[in-house]
């Protein structure tokens, strides 16, 4: 009796990755490449959107500071003593006495129709 000899194991990786298997799976590889491109593009789009949001938030903060500054300046300028000081060069000043109201007489037309 002779003992059967073990055959040398074939290279399993070589048998799996043969030409026919690669050709049969080309659509799947193309699909994976397409998904990878979409994934990368989505990452770039998200980064761009985040940068744009941060830029807009910075602009909003600047506008809020400007609004508050202008509002405070307007409140300061609309005080009575500031208005008086601003009108002095034009010769306008606050009257010392109260204004007088002039009454207007109302005249009614008493004609009647049909007489």
C-alpha positions in Angstrom: 0.0 0.0 0.0 1.2 3.3 -0.9 0.2 6.5 0.9 -1.3 9.0 -1.4 0.9 12.1 -1.6 -0.6 15.4 -0.7 -0.9 17.6 -3.6 0.7 21.0 -3.2 -2.1 23.4 -2.2 -2.9 25.8 -5.0 -2.4 29.5 -4.2 -5.9 30.3 -2.9 -5.6 34.0 -3.5 -4.5 33.3 -7.1 -7.5 31.1 -7.7 -9.9 33.6 -6.2 -8.6 36.6 -8.2 -8.5 35.2 -11.6 -9.3 37.1 -14.7 -12.8 35.7 -15.2 -13.8 36.6 -11.6 -12.6 40.2 -12.1 -14.4 40.6 -15.4 -17.6 39.3 -13.9 -17.5 41.8 -11.0 -16.6 44.9 -12.9 -20.1 46.4 -12.4 -19.8 45.9 -8.7 -16.3 47.6 -8.6 -17.7 50.5 -10.7 -20.6 50.8 -8.2 -18.1 50.9 -5.3 -16.0 53.6 -7.0 -19.2 55.7 -7.6 -20.2 55.4 -4.0 -16.6 56.4 -2.9 -16.8 59.5 -5.1 -20.2 60.4 -3.7 -18.8 60.0 -0.2 -15.9 62.3 -0.9 -18.0 64.9 -2.6 -20.5 64.9 0.3 -17.6 65.5 2.7 -16.4 68.5 0.7 -19.9 69.9 0.4 -20.4 69.6 4.2 -17.0 71.4 4.8 -18.0 74.1 2.4 -21.4 74.5 4.1 -19.9 74.7 7.6 -17.4 77.4 6.4 -20.2 79.4 4.9 -22.3 79.1 8.1 -19.3 80.3 10.2 -18.8 83.2 7.8 -22.4 84.2 8.0 -22.4 84.0 11.8 -19.4 86.3 11.9 -21.2 88.8 9.7 -24.3 88.6 11.8 -22.3 89.3 15.0 -20.7 92.4 13.3 -24.1 93.7 12.2 -25.5 93.1 15.7 -22.6 95.1 17.2 -23.2 97.9 14.7 -26.9 97.9 15.4 -26.4 98.2 19.1 -23.8 101.0 18.7 -26.1 103.0 16.4 -29.1 102.4 18.7 -27.1 103.7 21.7 -25.9 106.7 19.7 -29.5 107.5 18.6 -30.8 107.2 22.2 -28.0 109.6 23.3 -28.8 112.1 20.5 -32.5 112.1 21.1 -32.3 113.4 24.6 -33.7 116.9 25.1 -30.5 118.6 26.1 -28.7 117.1 23.1 -31.4 118.3 20.7 -31.2 121.8 22.2 -27.5 121.9 21.8 -27.7 120.8 18.2 -30.3 123.4 17.3 -28.5 126.4 18.8 -26.4 127.1 15.7 -29.7 127.5 13.7 -31.1 130.0 16.2 -33.7 127.6 17.5 -34.3 127.5 21.2 -36.9 126.2 23.6 -39.7 128.7 24.2 -40.0 130.1 27.8 -43.7 130.4 27.6 -46.4 128.0 26.5 -47.8 128.2 23.0 -51.1 130.1 22.5 -53.9 128.3 20.7 -55.8 130.4 18.1 -59.4 129.3 17.9 -60.9 129.0 14.4 -64.5 130.0 13.9 -66.5 127.5 12.1 -69.1 128.9 9.7 -71.8 126.7 8.6 -73.8 127.1 5.4 -77.4 127.1 6.5 -79.0 127.0 3.1 -81.5 124.2 2.5 -82.3 122.5 -0.7 -85.6 122.9 -2.5 -86.5 126.4 -1.1 
